[in-house]
Amino acid sequence: MTTKNQNPNNNNSPWLSRTECAALRGVAILAIILHNFCHWLRLAVKENEYTFNTSKADRFLHELASPDLYFPVQFVSFLGHYGVPLFLFLSGFGLVMKYGRQETLSPYRFVRFHYLKLLGMMVTGYVAFTMMDAITPGSFHFKAENIVAQLLMYINVLPHPNNIIWPGPYWFFGLMMQLYIVYILLLHRRHWLYIVALIVLCWGLQAVNSPESDTLNRLRYNCIGGMLPFGCGLLTARLTQAGILDSLNAWKRWHWALLALAALTGIITGSAWYATWYWVPLAVVIGGVALVKALPLHRMNWMVWTGEISAALFVAHPILRKIFIPLSHRGDVYAGILLYLLASLCVAWLFHLIINKIPKPRL
């Protein structure tokens, strides 16, 4: 845990420190787990994550203009999934900071290493969830081929991914595996224009589809839909290593706070139109970074701790969601959310201890 006297920039990233990265992971995972609970509630505005439905955006703007007791639920239901782009940004940033200066890197060993790391995280939660799912009402009908596809992390590329990935949030493992492959084969130590070109190409592949098409849905379940924030992380790390962003260290906290508010405005307004919806993750990344830069270091301890157990929290929260969501469905909305959040943090801490005991792969 970081204390007041520790230097947040005491690492190989003078602009975005390890402490700030951990705090940003904490923000991202809390947004995701709250979203994954709230968007199941009947009263909630559903998100535009894989496709774009104008009526959902209009309803959220209506709730924003006339907030009521349940507006926090509406907010995280509609926008909480943007915690995923924050994780993608941090993943891209971390890859370049760790491997960007290594000239020789075996693609096979790199992919194997990261697959085993993801598998070690995923399998603990997956086994626990399937057991819980089997003994609670509404159990999912698992098929052997889909179980294999989930464990090998290619389930995202199969038809109708939203109907076969269970628990739903585990689509993220397949997405990350794809991005690792793209990085090592296409982007590692390549000119920065390769990253920009791939971002533009992936935007174009999405933009030519209709807002609610099945094709767009499948693209956004895979690396094409996540390339913008991931690529931003790669580019930010390149600029960091070159020292170009060091001048931002002179910014005051209120500068960052204003930027965070501007980014939030961009997120909300950008979510209202299909043409700008693709670029909202860029505003999310800017807003997330600005938020952790605006906060005093000693105020981020709880965010840092949450970020440190974020992997365990991600794999554990679907289990607790299924247990506590009936409480919110019965009308005790905030009681269900609070118990779910508390239980998720406690179970994640235990999962974190278990995951750390799993033998680590070597690159």
N, C-alpha and C positions, 0 to 999 in steps of 0.2 A: 504494500500500500504506500502511495506517495504521501509525503508530508510537506508542510509548508516550506521547509528549507531545501528541499530537493530541487535541482535545476531541471525543468522539463525538457531542456534541450541537450541534456547530457547523453547524447548518442550520436550515431552517424547521420542524423537528419536534423540540421540546425534550424530548419524552418517549421516542420511538423514533427513534434517530439513523440517518443514512445508513449508518454503519459497522455498526450492529446489524442493519439491514435486509439489508445485503450478507452478513453472517454467517449470517443466517437463510436466505437463498437458498442459501448454501453447504450448510447442513444439509439443506435440502429436496432439492437436486439429488443429493447423495450418497445420501440415502435412496432416491430414485427409481431411480437407475442401478443401485444394488446390488439393489434389489427386482426390477428388470426382468431381471436376470441370475439371481438365486437362485430366483425362482419358476418358472423353466423346468427346474430340476433335479428329477430323479425323487424324490429323498429329501425334498424340501421340502414343508412345509405350505403349501397354496395359500391365497390371500387371499380375504376377503369384501369385494370392492371395488364391484361393480355389483349383485350380489345377495347374499343371506345364506344360508349353508348351516351349520346347527348342527354338523354333524360336523367341519367345518373348524375352527370355534372350539373344539370339544372337544379336537381333536387338538393344537391349539396350547397349550391349558391343560395337557394331558398333558406336552407337551415342556417347558413352563415348570416343571412340578413335578418332572420327571426330566431335567434338562439333560444333554446329552452333548457330544461334540466338535463336533457340527454345530449346536449351538443358535444361534450367531450367524447361520447361514444361515436357520434356521427363523424367527428374530426378524425379519430384514429381509424375508424372503419374505412373512410374514403381515402385517407392519405397515408395511413400507417405502413402500407406495403412499400413505401419509398425508403424504408430502412434497408431493403435489398440493394438498391444502388449505392448506398453508403458502404456496405460490405464489399461490393464489387470494386468500388473506388479504392478502398483500403487494400484489397487483394492485389490490384494492379500496382499500387504504390509500393507495397511490400516486396513484390517480386523484383522490381527494378532495384530497390534499395539493397536487396539481398544478393541478386544474381547479375545485376546490370553490368558489372565490371568483369565478370568471369567470361573469358574468351572461349574456353572449351567446356561444354556442358552437354552430356549425352542425353538426347531426347528420350530414349527408352528409360534410362535410369531416373530422369526427371519426372516423367509421367508415372512410372511405377511408384516412386517415392511419394508423390502427392496423392495418388490413388489410395495407397495404404494409409496415409494420414487421414484422409477423408473417411475411409472405411472404418478405421478405429473409432472415429467420432460417431459415425452413423449407426453402427451395428448395436451399440449399447442401447440407444434410444429405440431403435427399430424393433429389437427383440422385446423390450419392455412394452412398447406400444401394442404390438400384435397380441401379446398375452392379455393386456388390458382390454383391447378391442374385442377379443373373443369372449370375455366374461361380462361385458356390459351390453345394454340394449343397442340395437342398430349396428351389429357387427358387419364389417365389410367382407365381401366375397373375394378372397385372395385367389389368384391363379398362379400356378407354379412358374409360368413363363414371365409373369410380371414381377414375381419375387426375385427371380434371377436377374431380370433387367434392372431392378432397383439396386440390388447388391453390386452389379457390374456398372451401374450408373449410366446406362444408355436408355433408360425408360423414357426420357424426355423426347426422344426422336420418334417414338411409336405414335400411331394415330390416337387421337382423343386423349392426350396426356392428363387433362383435368379429370377424366373419369377413371383412370387406372392408377394414378399415383396416390397412395394412401399410406401414411398420413400426407396430406397435401403439401405442407412446407418442404418435404424431402425432395421436391423437384430441384431445389437449390444445389444438391450434391452433383446431379448430372450436369447442371449449368456450369459449376465450377470446374468439373473435369474437362468439359469442352474448352473453357477459357484457358486452362493450363496447357492444353494441346495446341491451341491457337498461338499462345505466347511463345512456346518453345520452338514451334515449327516456322512461324511467320514473323514474329516481332522481336525476338531476343537479339539485342545488339544491332537491330536494323535502324536505318534512318527514321527520324520521327515522322517523316511524311508517310511511311508505311502505316503507322498508327492512324493518322488523320484520314488516309485513303480508306482504310478498313472501316472506320467510323462512318464515313460518308456512304460507303457501299452498303453497310448494314442499314443505315437510315433509308436509303433508296429502296432496298428490298422490302422494307416495311411500308414505306409511303405509297407504293404502287398498289397496295391492297386496300380493299374497302374496310371501313372502320370496325365492322363486326364479323369479318370473314374468318372461316376456320383456318385458312392459311396464315393470316396474321396471328391468330391464337397460337399456332404451333411455332411460328418463328420466334415469338416472344417468350416461349417456354425454353428456348435454346439460346446459344451464344450470340445470335444475331440481335436478339432483343436486349442483351446486356452489354454490348460492345461499347456504347457511349460512356457509361460511368467507369467501366474497366479501363478503357482507353484513356480517359481523363486521369485515372490513377497512374498509368504508365507515364503519361506526359508530365504530370506534376512531379513525379520522382525524377525524371530526366532534368527538369528545370531546377529541382532541389539540388541534385548532384552538381549541376553547373554553377550553383550559387546565385542564380538569377532571382530567386524568390527571397533571398536574404534581406532585401530592403524592406520587406513587409514586416520584419521584426520591429521596425520603428513605429508601427501602427499602435495607437492607443486602444484600450478595451472598448471605448465608446465607438471607435471607428468600426470595429468588428461587429458590435451590437447593431449599428445602423445597417451594415451589410447583411447581417442575418435577417433583419426585418425586411429589407429589400428583397432578399431571396425568398422569404416566406410569401411576400406579395406576388413574386414571379411564379411560385409553385401553384398558388391558388388561381391566379389569372390564366396561367398556362394550361392548367387542367381543364379549363372551360371549353377549349377548342381543339379539334382533332389535329390541325396543322401544327399547333404549338405543343401539344401533348407529348410528342416524341422527345422534346428537348427539356421537359421538366426535370429529369434526373440530373441535368447539369446544374439547375438551380438548387436542387436538393443537396448536391455535393458542396456547392458554394455555401449554402446556408448551414450545413452541418459543420463544416470547418470553421466558419465564422462564429458559430455558437460556442464551440469549445475554446476558441481563441478569446472570446469575450468574457468568459467566466474566470474568476480568480482560481488559482490552482487548488487552494484548500477547499474550494466549494465543489470540486470535481471528484472527490474521493469515492463517493458512492457510485458515480458513473464509471470510474476506473475499475472498481471492484466488479461491477456488473459486466464491464467489457472483458475482464479477465476470465470470467466464466461463461462468456457468450456462446461458445461452441456447445458446452453442456446444456445451457439454457435453451438453445435452438433445438437440440434433439429431444429434450425432455418436455417442452411445453405442450406438444400435442396430447401427451398422456393426461396431463392435468386439465387441459381444456375439456376433454370428453367427460371428466368426472364432475367439473364444476359448472359447466354451461347449463345443465338443467335448472340450476338454482336461479340463474338469470332469466331463463325462459319462463319461469313461474312468476316473474315480476320483481324479484329482488336483484335488479340489474347490477347495481354497484356492489352489493354484498358478494355476488358471484365473481365479479371482476377482482375485488380485493383478495378474496380467498384464493382464487386462481393465481394471482400474481405472487402472493406470499408462498403458496405451495410450490409454484414453479421455481422460485429462487432457492428454496430449501432443497428441493429434489435436484436441481441443477448443481448445487454445491456438492451433493453426494455423487452425482454423475461425474463431476469434475475430478473428484478423487479417484473414481474408478477408471476414467479415461487416462489419467496420468499413470496408472499402473499398467496399461497396455504397452507391450514392447514397442518402441519407436523404430520406424524404418530408417535406413541410412541411405543417403544419396550417393 
